[in-house]
Amino acid sequence: MNLKRAILTLCFLLMIWPGTTFAKEEPIIYTVVQGDTLWDISQRFIKDPYYWPNLWSNNPDIGNPHLIYPGQKLRIYDGRIEIIPIGGDGDAGDVGAAVMTPDELLLIPTFGGAQSFISVEEVETLGTLVDSVDNRTLVATGDTVFLEMDDLAAVKPGDVFELITMGPKVIHPASKKTFGYQFADPIGFQTIQLGTVEVTEVTESVAVATITNALREIKRGSKLRPYRRLPDRIPRIFAGEVLEGYIVSDDIGKLAMGQWEIILIDIGKESGIMVGHELDLYRLRQVTKEANKNKALVLPDIDLGDAIVLEVRQGYAEALIIRTTNLPIFRGDQVKTKLQ
């Protein structure tokens, strides 16, 4: 009899436990806006972009996981997301829910940042990993190395540098190609991140440093530049004027680019562009062969999507594509800053 009573008590507790737990949670009520996907909502609010398949499978009324509609409301808890059915009791359940400020809604995940390009001018300022303490070909995390620097007097203990190797040349898509594309002057090079080093001592001839992170094979001859840690999230801001430029390359040299990829643009620090500036991505629309050739038609641009600036340097910037249309994005497509 006691066993039966214990089992019944346990079943009763299991039945009421979920309700008791959930009642203590105050969800964020988020309203979907144009351009949102389940991927970026999952990344933004619960730090897990791969959560969206769970949300999709638990809500079979969503036919396409990337087509959630503006105005749709979501309940966002600590670790899970629920879709409030259209016409349901979502408003009644919003009482006591956490309120999000405009600044919080405008934060954009950076997905690890950028820094995959170096200009021709910057190449001249790079340092070099010249040796280590033993005869091994490769060095690893924790190893002591010696650095030859462009301006050794400016280096001090505690400084952190990024180890890179030079990748393919980057040619501006609008450059003059008198002798063919492959012979055009490069504006820089793509870079491959190898890891980071931290300076521990500075002597008369070299800086002594420790490898703090090894992402790939690090050898003598690897180049160094100052390390800039990008934040995990940045706020969107609007530009005060329209700045226009070109997409010069992407993060890894692909032919076509898509959402959540890094692009290199030819608008730099000197132009006034800033981290967080939103960009329109577009392509000039060409008049068709069947149009009246006697009329100078100016057609609207082709919308390709949106991006947000992550990194700004002299002569160029890098941006994250946060929205795309159904068209691929290529080198030579154009960008301009959004105005409020």
WONORNOR-V617145 format. One record per backbone hydrogen bond with DSSP energy under -1.0 kcal/mol. CO is the residue of the C=O (numbers start at 1). NH is the residue of the N-H. If there is no record, write none. Layout:
# WONORNOR-V617145
CO	NH
CO	NH
This chain:
# WONORNOR-V617145
1	5
2	6
3	7
4	8
5	9
6	10
7	11
8	12
9	13
10	14
11	15
12	16
13	17
16	20
17	21
18	22
19	23
21	24
22	25
27	98
28	76
30	74
32	71
33	36
37	41
38	42
39	43
40	44
41	45
42	46
42	48
48	51
51	54
51	55
52	56
53	57
54	58
56	59
59	62
64	67
65	38
69	72
72	32
73	84
74	30
75	82
76	28
77	79
80	77
82	75
85	88
89	93
91	94
94	97
101	105
102	106
104	107
106	236
108	234
110	113
116	191
118	189
119	123
122	125
123	126
127	224
128	148
129	221
131	146
140	143
143	211
145	209
146	130
146	131
147	207
148	128
151	154
152	155
156	159
159	199
160	227
161	197
162	225
163	194
163	195
164	223
165	192
168	190
170	187
172	175
177	180
180	183
181	184
187	120
188	170
189	118
190	167
192	165
194	215
194	216
195	163
196	212
196	213
197	161
198	210
199	158
201	208
206	203
207	147
208	200
208	201
209	145
210	198
211	142
213	196
218	139
219	222
222	129
223	164
224	127
225	162
232	110
234	108
237	278
243	337
245	335
246	266
247	332
249	264
257	329
258	261
261	321
262	251
263	319
264	248
264	249
265	317
268	271
269	272
274	277
276	237
277	309
278	338
279	307
280	336
281	304
281	305
282	334
283	302
288	291
292	295
295	297
302	283
304	325
305	281
306	322
306	323
307	279
308	320
309	276
311	318
313	269
313	316
316	313
317	265
318	310
318	311
319	263
320	308
321	260
323	306
329	257
330	333
333	247
334	282
335	245
336	280
338	239
